[in-house]
Every structure is written in C-alpha cells, then in structure tokens.
C-alpha cells in the first residue's frame, strides 16, 4: 500500500484502483473512491481528480465499515475509548445495549439501583462508569458519552432489564398497571433521546420473569418511534422453536421489527433444527412481519458462570443465590433442575455438558481458569456438579464461562439466510485474562473461514450482511454503502489473506489481512495499529430519522 502526498487538491483522499465491494450485494468492480472531509465524495474512475493523499489499493478490496449489531460497549467505552479489538477487524459502528443490559436508566431508589449495578458488574465483568448513579434517564447517559473522545461510532438500544429493575427490581411477578406505565415512560424517554430500540434478555433475571404481554406493551411504545425490538430469547435449545414463535408473536401484536439476538441452536440433542427455525422466520416475513437475526461464527457462547443456576434462585440477587448454594442440602434439588429444567428454562449444563463448559474467569479459584468442569473436577477429585457449586460459592457468584454447545451445520445454515447479520457479543477483559475470541475475530473469521475457504456466502453477500443490511435495519441512514454522500467509514482488506487468529488460548491474537480502517474520513487503523484518531461519535438514531423526514 503506497501513499503519495499532494497538497491543495479537490479531494482529501483517493483510494486508487481498488476492488470496490459497495455493500449492496452487487458484483464487485474495479475503480476509485474519493473522500472529502467525513463523506464519500465520488466513486468511479477518478483519473482527472487530484487529492492530498492517494492510496494505491491494487489487489485489495474496499468495503463500507462493518457494523457490529450485537455489542456490549455500554460501560467499556468509559475506560477503553479506542476499542481496538473492534476497529482492527474492520468494525466502524456498533450497536450496544443488547440482551436487556445497559447503563441507563437506573432507579432513583437506592436499593433497586444497587441491585442493577451489582448485576451489571457481574454480567459484564468490568467496572461501572463513575456517574452511573446519575443515569436515571437515557439523556443523562448520552450526555456523558457525547463528551468522550471515542474511535468508533456507537448507537444504543435501551435494555428492558434495566427498565424493569428500575421499577420492580428482580421480583418474579407481573407488573401492576401503575408499574407498567412507569416502564413505558422510561422506554419513551430513551426512544425520544435517541435509542434505536429496546432489547430483552429473557434467559436471566429480570427478563426471565417478564410475561409476554408486558413485552408487547413496551414494544408498542418502541413502535411509536419507529424503533426495533431485539431479543435474547427465552430458550435457544430444547424450546428454541417455542421461543421463536413468541418473538414472532411480539412482532405481530406490537407491529414492530424484531431481531433475534445471536441466533443459534444449542445442545447436541437439538442440532439440525435450524431449517425448521429459519422457515418460521421466512413465513413470518411473507406475512408482512419484519423478522431478522444476528449471529457469531463460533461453536461456543459465553456468559457469566452463574447463569448455569436456575434463575429463580437469583430473584433476590446473586448474594442470596450464593447463600443457598453454601448449604449442601440444597444441591440435589438444584442439580435436578439443571439436568431436567422446568418451564422452558434454558439450562447451559444440559446444553454443553460438563466437558463443554470452559471456565474463563474465576478470581478466587484461579486454578480452574482455562479448564473444563470435567478437567477441574478430576484434578480436585470431586464430582463435576460439586465443582460447579464450589466455584460459584468461592467466587461469590462471580466468574465467566464458555459453553461449547453449537453445531457447525446450523452455523452455516443460519449464516446463509439473507436476513442474517453479524455481531461479536463480546466484552473486553484485562490483559492476561481470557475472553471469547469473537471479541476480535468475528468479521475476519466470516470473511476468511466461511466465505473464502468454505464458500458459504459470496464475498459481496457477506459484505452486504456486514454493512447495508444492518444499516437499514437499525436506521443508520448514512452508513453501510460506498456511495456518494455516505459517511466515509471504510475497510481496506486483502480478500486472499483475511483471517482471524484468536482462540481461547490467545483471545486477543491480531487478525490478518486488514490493511486500513477509516472512521468518518479519518484513518483509525493502519496495518493493525491504532493511529490515534478519535473520529467516532454517538449516533442518536431517532434524531437521524427526524432529519430524514
């Protein structure tokens, strides 16, 4: 890649002789792309144009910046403003506030606020913003985000988990009419201040305690603002079809677009269900509903380790759950619920098995980190179920695990759907700790392993799913295409080389093949190094929609 400097010319930057993959899904073409300020100024043959900087892209592909539709950057951006793991894989915009988890609104009531802060700290494994006690509205949170110098664009969903906790706490009961009105007011506040929609995490408290009708009523408020509903469904394993039908019914009753978060088929006993599930989504769209999904290209997920315990034991908080686990008399009944879950609860133990659970973080039992439950139990000469309870008790309910429970054929089937987008679903961790390799490898892995090596998608279709499809789905009106007037968020990469290198033993290994990443017209990554340019910004989505009107 060669650069030449020519001052006082009509364009700031020209990408010369690149293979342009414009994000529409149309065939790539050879050409030039000119940048002026923060915008794409022209596309085509620019031989008669001059620029301050010319980048020779011969042999390389130029695509719109990738959009991570399932991120958890809610609190991370306060202490990691570069977000290198995203930028370095070509992500220039991400959607956070997923799975019902977000920083705002927090309760005015100090008890409920403490409950949510504790949940956030244990579910994200990271510290909270200094001002979180003041985030009683989404606007207050957004005001602090707007003050930050960040290197990536961010948009946010409002989390139903935060909203319900602010009003009800973690109680396992329906909302009263008055409480429901309070929750609707909080959704309305978030949407009017720029949230793109609302998310739920229906597998863990308080989402798991939320009845269907309550979700519909909140989604009707989101509908008023043209927003989207994204959901970590109640079950992704034995009851995945039933959970999907519930999500489709929300779309129908609330008249709202619905995005299925990190869509997958969990548990070996359920592998092969993806065609039936995808057919349900296709039929819903033929009815006129608006269903879509996102996914990550790995056979393992990861969550806080305490999600392995049935949620009813957490309705008074993680501390109470730990107290229950300290009494060994409770173990047989809890184990029975984990192995034979009731009421459709998604049991990670049943889905992954002891040998498929990898401990990634456990501060008080560091000798368990990097080992499966089977391995750790063998080392300690105890039963695997005892190892689970032992780790949870000694760590006060803290810790993170990876769950190997997804089949490759289902991954490929879901990836092929024209309605599928991609998300990392990852949270960064301190240096030396273990996290899921998806945090840095998701997009290069799709482009390298699944597109170049396996041919699951064409390159053009894969890029469409990473760019224009999520931009349209989430209302990012000036992103996702290489087109005149669009934001100059761009990725220059080598299609023959691009590949992820990270795994669970080296979760932050740098990717191969990405030459340059541009955010709003400024170079953010060059040859896997951050340039020091903080060109990202908070995107208040509803404001964008109002401007469009």
N, C-alpha and C positions, 0 to 999 in steps of 0.2 A: 504494500500500500504506500503510494508516494503522494507527497503533498507539495504543492507549489504555491508561493505567496505572491499575489498581485494586488496592489492597493488601489483604492478609489475606483472600484468597478461596480457594475449594476447589481450583481448578486453577492451575497456574503460567502456562500459555499456552493460548489457544484460537485455532485457525485458523478464521475465521468465513466461511461462505458460499463455500467453495471447491469446485471440481470435483475430487472425490476419485477418483484412479486407484489402487486399493488394492494392485496388484501381482499379483492373482490371474489377470488376463486378463479378468475380468468387466467389463461395461459400467461406465463412469464414472457417478458420481452426485453430486448437489449436496448438500453437508452441512457439518458442522463436525467438527473433530478437536481433542480436548483432551489436553494434556500435563501430567503430574505428575512432577517430577523428571526421570529419564532415560527414562521409559516413556510409551507412548501409553496414556492412561487411559480414553478413551471416544471413540466415533465415532458420529455421527448428528446429530440436532437438539439443540443444547446451549443453547437459549434460556433454560433455567432454571438454567444453571450460570454462575458468575462466575469470573473469572480475574484474576491480577495483570496479565497482558498479553493484549490481544486484537488479532489481526492480521486485518485485512479482506482476504480473498482473492478478492473478487468479480472474476470474469473470468479467474482464474488457476487452474492445476492444481496439486494437491498429490499427490506420489508418494513412495513409500519412497525412501530414499537409494540411489543407483545403486551397483552392486558391480562393480568392475573386476577381472575374473577373470584377467587376464594383465598383471601389473605387474612392474616391476623396481625396487622401492623398498628393496632389501636393504641397501645401504650408504648410499643417498641420505638416509635419514631421520636419519642422524647429523649432517648439516650442513644439511638442509632439513626442518625439523620441521613447517612449515606445509603443504607440498605444495599450494601454491595452484593449480597447473595442474590438479590432480585435483579439489580442492574446488570450484573455480569452474565446473566442468562438471557438478556435482551428484554426484560420486563421494564417498561417505562411508566405504566399506570397499574394500580392495583385497587381492588375493592375489598375493604375491610369491614369489620362489624358483623362477621359471619357467625353462624351457629348460635345465634341469640346472645353472643358475647360482645360487649362494647363498654366503653368508659363512661358513657352517659346515656340516659340520665341516672344519677344516683339519688337515693332517697334523702329527703330533708331530715327524716327520722334517723338518729344516730345508730340505733340498733340495726335497722334494715341496711343502712349504709355499710356498717361493719361486716354484715353477712355477705354482701356483694363483693366488697373489697377482698375478703378472705377467699371467696370463690374465685375471683379473678387471679389472685396471686398463685393459687394452687393449680388453676387450669392453664394458665399461661407460663407458669414457672419463672416469672420475671416481676420486677418491681413496678409499682404503680406511679403515675405522674404525681408530682408534689401537690398539684392543685385539685386532685380528684374529688375532694370533699366539696368543692365549689361547683362541680359539674351537674347541677340539678336541672339543667336544660342542655339541649344539644348545641345551642348557640354559644354557650359559655365554653364548651369543649372546643368547638370550631374556632372560636376567637384565639384560643391558645395555640391551636395547630397552625393557624394562619400566621402567627408570629415567628414560627420556626423557619429556618433555612433548611430545606429538605431537597434531596437529589432526585426524588421520584414523585410522580403525580399520585394523589390519593383521593378516593371517594369512599363514602361510608354508608352502610346500612345501619339502621337502629336495631339493636338487639332486643327481642321480646323478653329474653331472660332478665336483662337489666330493668326493663319496664315493669315486669311482674314482681320482681324482688323489691323495687322501689315502693310498690303499692301494697303487696301482700306478704312479702318475704318468701320463704321457701315452704310455705304451708301447702299440704296436699288436699286442696279443696277448690271448688269453682269460685270464681269471683262473684261478689254481690253486684247488684245493679250499680250501686254508687262506685264501687271499686273499678268496675268495667269502664265507667265514664271517665274516671281518673286516668286509666291506662290509655284510653282513646285520646284524651287530651295530650298525653305525653307523646304518643305517636304523631299527632297533628303538629305538635311543636317541632319534633325532629324533621318531619317532612317539609314544613314551611321554612325551615332553616337550611335545607339543602341535602338531607339524606336521600339516597337513591331508592330506598325501600326499607322493608323490615325483614329480619331473619329470625328463625327459630332453631333451637337445639332441643329436639323433642326426645332425646335419649337420656338426658340428665336433668337434674333439678335446675330451675323450676319448670322448664319446658315440659318435662315428662308428666308433670301434674296438671298441665293445661288442657282443658277439654276442647274438642273440635269447635264448638260454637263460639268459644271465646276467641280462637284464632281467626275465624271468619269475620267476627265483628271488628277486630283490629285491622284485618286486611281490607275491609271496606273503607276504612279511613285512608289507608295507603292508596287505594284506588282513586280517591278524590284528587290525589296529587299526581296521578299517572305513574306511580311507582311500581316496584316489583316485590314479590314475596319469595325469599329463598329459604329452603328448609333442610336442615339435617333431620331426616325423617325419624319417626319413632322406632323404626326397625329396618336394618339393612341385611337381614339374614332370614330366619325362618318365616318372618312375617313381612318380608320386603314387598310382596305383591299387595297385601292389605294396606301397608303404609303408603305405597304409591297411589292406591285408589283414594286414600284420604286426601293426599296432596292434590290430586286431580279434582276432587270434590270442592276443595278450598278455591281452586281456580274458577270452578263453575259458580259457586254460590257468591263469591266476592267479586267476580268479574275482574280478575287480576292475573297478570303474567306470573307464572310460578317456575322457579329454577330449583331443581333437585341438587342439593349440595353433595359434592364428592360422591357421585352416584356409583354404586358398586354392589356386587353380590357377595355377601360374606358367609363363610362357613362352607367347608368342603361338601357338606350334605346338600347345599343349595347351588353349587356350581352348575352352570348350564341354564339358569333361569333368565339370563339376560335377554334372549329373544322374546320371551313372553312379556317381560317388563317393558322392553322397547316398543313392542306392539301396542301396549296400553297407552304409552305416550303418543305414539303416532295416531292412534284412533282419537285420542282427546284433541289433538290438533286438527284432525279432519272435521271434528265437531265445531271448530271455531275457537276452542280454548287455546291458550298460549303457554305451552309447556316447553321447557328446555332443561339442560343439565350441565354440570361440570364434573370433571374427574381429574385424578392424578394417575400417572402411569407406573404404579408400583403395586406389588402384591401384598404390601403391609400398610396398615394405617398406624397412627399413634395418637394417644390421648393421655390425660392424667391416669395414673395407675389405679386410683381409687374408683374409676368408672367401672371396675370389674365387680364391685359390690352392688347389689340391688339398690335402686335409688331411694326406696322408702326408708333405708337406714340413714340417709343424708338429709332428710327433710328438716332436721333441727341443726344442720351444719355438719361439717367434716369432723369437728371435735367430738360431737355426740356419736358419730359413726365409729370413731376410734375407741371411745369408751365401751361401746357394745362389743367390739372385736377383742378387747382386752379380757373379756370374760369367755374363757374357752368353752363354757357350756353352750354358748350361742353358735359355735362353729358348725355343728352338724346341720342345723336348720338353714343357716346361710349358704353352706355348701350345696344343700339340696336345691335351694332357689337358683343358685348359679348354674347348676347342671340341668335343672328342669324349670326354666323360667316361666313365670305365670304372667298372664295378661299381656303377652306380646313383648315383654321387656327383652332388649337385645343383649344377650349375655356374651361378653367378649371371651370368657373362659370356654364356653361351648363352641364359639366360632373358631377360636385359634388353637385350643388345646394347650396343655402345659408346655409342650415343646415348641409352640408357636408364639409364646409370649417372651419378648426380649426386654429386660429391664434397661432403661436408658438413663434414668436419673433416680437416685435414692440416697440422699445426703448422709443418712445415719447408717446405712448398710452399703457402703461403697464397694464391698466385695461382691455385691450382687450385680453391679453395673456391667453391662456388656455380656451378660449371661442369660440364658433362658431359665424359666422357672424350673424346668426339669434338671438343668445343669446345677443350678444353685441348690436345689433340694438334695441332690445326690451328694454334693460337697458337704452339706450340713448334716447328712444322714437323717433327714426328716421327710415326711410326706409332702408332695407338691402343694397340696391345699394349705398345709401348715406353713409352707414357705411364703405363700401369698399373704396370709394373715400376719405372719411375723414381720414381713417387710412393711406392710401398712401400719402396724402398731408402732414399730420402732421409728418410723419416719413421720409419725403424726398425720398419716393420710397423704403426705406429700410424695411426689415421685411421678415419673413418666414411663410409659411402656410402649413398645411397638407390638402390633398384633398381626402376625402373618396368617391371613385368612381369605385372600382373594385369588381367584383363578385367572390365569393368563388369557384363556379364550374369551372369558367375559370382559376382560380389559379391552381386548381388541374389538369385540362386538360393540361395546359402548363407545369406543373411540370412533368407529366408523359412522355412527349416526350423524346426519347433517345438523342435528340440534345440540351436539356436544361441544362445550368449551373446556378450557383447562384452568386449573388452579393449583397452587402449591400447598395450601392448607398447612403451612408451616410457621413455626415461631423460632426465631434465632435463640441460641443459647450461648453462655460464656465460652471463651476459648478453652479447649480441653474437654468440654462436656460433649455428650452425644445427643444429636438430634436426628430427625428423619432426613435422609439425603434429598428429599423432594424440595427442601428449602432452597437449594441452589441448583438442582439438576433437572427439574421438571421439563422445561421447554426444550433444552438441548437433547434430553432423552427421547422426547417425542420425535424431534427432527432427525435424530441420528438412528436410534434403535428401531423405532416403529415406522418411520417414513422411508429413510434411506435403506436400511437393512432388511426390514420385513415387508415394506410396500403396503402397509395397512391403509395409508392415505397417500394421495399425491402431495407433492410439496405445496402446490398452490392451495389445495383444500386445507391442508394443515395450517398454513399461514392465515387463511380466512377464519378458521376457528380460533386463532390466537389474537385476531385483530378486529376486523369489521363486524363479525358476529357478536362478540361481547360489547363492542362499542354501541351497536344498535340496541342490543338487549338492555343495556344499563343507561342508555340516554347520554352517551359521551359523543355529542354531536359533531365535534371537530377532530375526532381521533379515529384510528383504525384503517385509514386508507392513505395510499400515496396518491394524492390528488391536490390540485391547485386550491389553495385556501385552507387546507387542513394543517393541523399542528405538526411541526417538524419533529415528531417522535419517530426515530428510525433505528433499524438494526442492520448492520453490515456483517454478513457472515459467509463462511465457506461451507456450502452445502455438502461437499465431499468429505469434510473433516468434522463438522459439528457433532459433539457427543458429550454426554455427562461423564464425569469421572468419580463422582462421590458415591459412597456406600456407607453402611452403618459402622464400618471400622474407620472411615475417613470421611466424615459427613460434610466437610467443607472443601473437599478437593475441587480445584478450579476446573471449569469446563474447557473444552477445546473448540476452536473454530469460530468464535465470535471476535470480530476484528474491532468493531466500533459500535457504541450505543450513543444515540443523541436524544436529549430530552429538551423539548421546546426550543430547538435550534442551537443548543449548546452541547458540545462533546462531553459526555459524562464518563464513558469508559473507552479507553484505547488500549488494545492488546492486554486485556484482563487487569487493567489498572485504573483506579478512580482518578479523574483529572482534577478534582477539587471544585468542579462546577455544581452548584446547588440550584438547579433550574426547575425543580419540581414545584408543585403547588397543590393546595387543597381545591378540589372541584366540588362546588356546591351545585349539585345536579339540577335541582328544581329551578335555580336561578337561570341555568343554561336553557331549560325548557321554556321559561317565561320569555327569555330573549328571543328564542326561535319563533314564538308566537307573535 
